[in-house]
Amino acid sequence: MQLLHLKIACYLYNQFTDYDDSYLRLSKEYPNLDLNQNTHIKALIEWLRSWGCRQFKSSNEKLSIKSIMDWYTSKKSKIPNSDEHLINYDLDNNKELIIEIFNDLSVRKAATRQRGNHDIDVRIGPVGTAKTLFALRPNLFSPWDTPIYNEFQLEGNGSGYVDYLVRIQNELKEIKDGIKNTNISWDKLFGYLEKKHNSYPKLIDEYYWITITQGCNPLVIENFCNNQNA
């Protein structure tokens, strides 16, 4: 991934959506999410809704809260520490751990809906799970959405999510290597990209969201600008 293309994607992300604003509000108010507390889970669910997770229906909020709290209680000791960073995290040795905590949350109920005379369970699912993990550990985990994991032919489960993290990790390493001989330092990358958050994994996810989910090609924009300046 070229740094210029990442910069273009991050700029477009800022223009296309207010997702950063809602995430920054959550992270500012709850810098250390504790999903054993109702108020923290309610704030998380409100943010998930703002990021398009429609499975968290307000009419079933108590069910959503219980599912998330039960998961967190059972898996809290296994969730990696907040000081772990994806770029140097050992995904090979921790693959089964991430798969376990991902799949356990993904299959839990977010809500129910009626179909005929029957209630159908609505699961938290892979997108809601990835975004929850990201909210908990933004230095290590990344959000994703269905078009992205479908584009990369990844399974919508813990195994596919680990593969996605591997992809993001490789992209981050490429970006870091690419700026070694420039005046851009790694810890100043967010300022260079005009981002107010400080999650490296999210930078790459923003690129994928722009290029895959929204179908914008930074190379086309670069070529257009070059032709205009020619």
Backbone torsions as a table, in degrees:
resi	resn	phi	psi	omega
1	MET	NA	131.4	178.4
2	GLN	-84.2	140.8	-179.1
3	LEU	-60.2	-39.6	179.6
4	LEU	-59.9	-42.0	-179.8
5	HIS	-67.7	-35.5	175.1
6	LEU	-64.6	-40.7	-179.9
7	LYS	-64.1	-42.2	177.7
8	ILE	-61.6	-44.6	-179.1
9	ALA	-63.8	-42.1	179.3
10	CYS	-65.4	-37.2	176.6
11	TYR	-63.1	-47.2	-179.9
12	LEU	-63.5	-37.8	177.7
13	TYR	-59.9	-42.9	178.6
14	ASN	-62.5	-32.5	-177.3
15	GLN	-84.1	-32.9	-173.3
16	PHE	-80.4	-25.9	-168.6
17	THR	-147.5	157.7	172.7
18	ASP	-105.2	23.1	-179.3
19	TYR	-57.0	-38.1	179.2
20	ASP	-61.0	-40.2	-178.0
21	ASP	-60.0	-46.7	-178.6
22	SER	-69.0	-35.9	177.7
23	TYR	-67.5	-42.1	-179.9
24	LEU	-64.5	-34.7	176.2
25	ARG	-64.2	-44.0	178.8
26	LEU	-63.0	-48.5	-175.4
27	SER	-69.5	-28.1	177.7
28	LYS	-74.2	-42.9	-178.0
29	GLU	-75.9	-34.0	-178.6
30	TYR	-130.4	73.6	-178.6
31	PRO	-65.1	-23.1	176.8
32	ASN	-128.5	84.5	-177.4
33	LEU	-59.2	129.9	175.5
34	ASP	-118.6	102.1	-173.6
35	LEU	-83.9	18.1	165.1
36	ASN	-92.8	-2.6	-177.9
37	GLN	-113.0	130.8	-177.7
38	ASN	-56.9	-44.0	-176.7
39	THR	-62.9	-36.7	178.8
40	HIS	-68.5	-41.4	180.0
41	ILE	-67.5	-39.9	178.0
42	LYS	-60.9	-41.8	177.7
43	ALA	-64.2	-41.3	177.2
44	LEU	-60.7	-47.1	-178.3
45	ILE	-63.3	-41.6	177.7
46	GLU	-60.2	-41.4	177.8
47	TRP	-66.9	-41.4	178.4
48	LEU	-59.6	-40.8	176.5
49	ARG	-61.5	-41.3	-179.3
50	SER	-66.0	-21.1	177.2
51	TRP	-99.3	20.3	169.6
52	GLY	89.7	9.9	-179.7
53	CYS	-85.9	86.0	-174.7
54	ARG	-75.5	-6.6	178.9
55	GLN	-69.4	-18.1	-178.8
56	PHE	-90.3	78.4	-176.7
57	LYS	-75.2	139.5	-179.2
58	SER	-61.8	-31.0	-179.7
59	SER	-69.3	-17.6	-179.3
60	ASN	-117.2	26.9	-173.1
61	GLU	-62.0	-37.6	179.6
62	LYS	-61.1	-39.4	177.9
63	LEU	-65.4	-43.7	178.4
64	SER	-60.8	-45.5	-179.3
65	ILE	-60.7	-45.2	-179.3
66	LYS	-62.8	-43.1	-179.1
67	SER	-61.4	-46.3	-178.6
68	ILE	-67.6	-42.1	-179.4
69	MET	-65.5	-42.3	178.5
70	ASP	-62.0	-42.4	178.1
71	TRP	-62.5	-47.0	-176.5
72	TYR	-63.8	-40.0	178.8
73	THR	-61.7	-40.1	-176.3
74	SER	-80.3	-25.2	-173.1
75	LYS	-115.5	-2.3	-174.6
76	LYS	-54.4	-42.4	-176.8
77	SER	-68.3	-17.2	-177.9
78	LYS	-98.2	-14.0	-180.0
79	ILE	-70.9	129.5	-178.4
80	PRO	-56.2	155.3	-179.7
81	ASN	-64.5	156.9	-176.8
82	SER	-70.5	-15.0	179.7
83	ASP	-90.0	3.9	175.8
84	GLU	-78.3	135.0	179.3
85	HIS	-117.5	138.7	-173.6
86	LEU	-60.5	-37.1	-171.8
87	ILE	-60.4	-29.1	178.9
88	ASN	-122.5	20.6	179.7
89	TYR	-83.3	138.9	-178.4
90	ASP	-82.6	89.6	-177.9
91	LEU	-71.1	-31.4	179.3
92	ASP	-61.2	-49.3	-177.0
93	ASN	-77.1	-17.2	-178.5
94	ASN	-111.6	11.8	-177.3
95	LYS	-58.3	-49.9	-176.3
96	GLU	-65.2	-34.0	177.7
97	LEU	-62.8	-48.3	-179.0
98	ILE	-65.3	-41.3	177.8
99	ILE	-58.2	-42.9	-178.9
100	GLU	-62.8	-50.5	-176.1
101	ILE	-70.9	-30.5	178.3
102	PHE	-69.1	-53.6	-175.8
103	ASN	-64.0	-35.4	-179.0
104	ASP	-63.2	-39.9	178.7
105	LEU	-76.6	-39.4	-174.5
106	SER	-59.0	-35.1	-175.5
107	VAL	-87.5	-5.5	-179.6
108	ARG	-76.3	158.4	-173.0
109	LYS	-81.9	130.0	171.6
110	ALA	-93.8	-31.3	-175.5
111	ALA	-167.8	179.3	169.7
112	THR	-129.2	154.1	174.3
113	ARG	-137.4	154.0	-176.1
114	GLN	-93.5	131.8	173.6
115	ARG	-128.0	106.8	-173.6
116	GLY	66.7	-124.5	178.5
117	ASN	-99.8	12.1	-174.1
118	HIS	-121.0	148.6	172.2
119	ASP	-92.0	129.4	179.8
120	ILE	-107.8	132.1	178.0
121	ASP	-72.1	135.4	173.0
122	VAL	-108.3	117.6	-175.7
123	ARG	-82.3	157.8	174.4
124	ILE	-61.6	-39.8	170.6
125	GLY	77.4	171.9	-174.1
126	PRO	-68.2	-33.9	-179.0
127	VAL	-73.8	-46.3	177.3
128	GLY	-62.0	-36.0	179.4
129	THR	-68.6	-46.9	179.9
130	ALA	-60.4	-41.1	-179.2
131	LYS	-70.0	-33.7	176.1
132	THR	-66.4	-45.3	177.7
133	LEU	-61.9	-39.5	177.2
134	PHE	-61.6	-43.2	179.4
135	ALA	-61.7	-35.3	-180.0
136	LEU	-75.9	-41.7	-174.0
137	ARG	-136.7	73.2	-175.3
138	PRO	-67.0	-17.3	176.5
139	ASN	-79.1	-19.8	-174.1
140	LEU	-112.0	-43.5	-174.0
141	PHE	-102.6	162.0	-178.9
142	SER	-130.2	148.2	166.4
143	PRO	-71.3	166.9	168.1
144	TRP	-154.2	172.9	172.2
145	ASP	-137.2	171.8	-173.3
146	THR	-60.0	-46.3	178.3
147	PRO	-57.6	-34.0	-178.8
148	ILE	-69.4	-50.8	-176.7
149	TYR	-72.2	-25.1	173.8
150	ASN	-69.3	-40.5	-180.0
151	GLU	-59.8	-38.7	-179.5
152	PHE	-89.6	6.4	178.9
153	GLN	55.0	44.6	177.8
154	LEU	-100.1	147.7	175.7
155	GLU	-72.5	145.4	178.9
156	GLY	-83.9	59.0	-179.6
157	ASN	-150.1	-172.0	-176.5
158	GLY	-60.9	-38.0	179.7
159	SER	-65.0	-44.9	177.6
160	GLY	-63.9	-35.7	-179.7
161	TYR	-67.3	-39.7	175.8
162	VAL	-61.4	-42.1	178.2
163	ASP	-61.3	-36.3	177.2
164	TYR	-65.9	-42.8	177.9
165	LEU	-62.6	-38.3	176.5
166	VAL	-60.0	-44.3	179.0
167	ARG	-61.0	-46.6	-180.0
168	ILE	-64.6	-41.6	178.6
169	GLN	-57.9	-44.0	179.5
170	ASN	-64.8	-39.0	178.1
171	GLU	-64.7	-41.5	178.9
172	LEU	-63.1	-41.7	178.6
173	LYS	-63.6	-38.0	179.0
174	GLU	-65.9	-43.1	177.9
175	ILE	-63.1	-44.8	-178.9
176	LYS	-62.5	-43.0	177.6
177	ASP	-63.9	-35.9	-175.6
178	GLY	-70.9	-19.8	-178.4
179	ILE	-102.8	6.1	-177.5
180	LYS	-59.1	-37.4	-176.5
181	ASN	-104.0	27.2	177.3
182	THR	-118.0	179.0	177.4
183	ASN	-91.3	13.7	178.4
184	ILE	-101.1	117.5	178.3
185	SER	-89.5	154.1	-176.7
186	TRP	-59.7	-41.9	-177.4
187	ASP	-77.5	-7.1	176.3
188	LYS	-106.0	9.3	-175.3
189	LEU	-61.7	-36.8	-177.5
190	PHE	-64.4	-40.1	176.8
191	GLY	-64.3	-42.0	178.6
192	TYR	-61.0	-37.4	-178.7
193	LEU	-88.2	1.7	179.1
194	GLU	58.8	45.5	177.7
195	LYS	-110.5	141.1	-179.6
196	LYS	-93.8	-17.6	175.7
197	HIS	-85.8	175.8	-179.8
198	ASN	-134.0	38.2	177.5
199	SER	-102.4	111.4	178.0
200	TYR	-63.4	-44.6	178.7
201	PRO	-57.6	-36.3	-178.9
202	LYS	-65.6	-31.5	177.6
203	LEU	-56.7	-46.5	-178.4
204	ILE	-70.3	-38.2	177.4
205	ASP	-63.1	-35.6	176.6
206	GLU	-62.3	-40.3	177.4
207	TYR	-60.5	-45.4	-179.9
208	TYR	-67.6	-36.4	179.5
209	TRP	-63.8	-41.0	178.9
210	ILE	-69.7	-46.9	-172.8
211	THR	-79.6	-31.9	-176.6
212	ILE	-101.9	-60.0	-176.2
213	THR	-64.9	-40.0	-178.7
214	GLN	-98.1	-11.0	174.3
215	GLY	70.2	29.1	178.2
216	CYS	-100.3	134.6	-178.0
217	ASN	-107.7	109.4	179.3
218	PRO	-57.7	-29.9	179.6
219	LEU	-64.3	-38.9	177.8
220	VAL	-62.7	-42.0	179.1
221	ILE	-65.6	-42.1	177.8
222	GLU	-59.9	-46.8	-179.1
223	ASN	-64.3	-38.3	178.1
224	PHE	-61.8	-46.2	179.6
225	CYS	-63.0	-41.0	179.5
226	ASN	-63.6	-41.1	179.7
227	ASN	-66.6	-35.2	178.8
228	GLN	-67.4	-31.1	-177.9
229	ASN	-90.3	-6.5	-176.3
230	ALA	-70.4	NA	NA
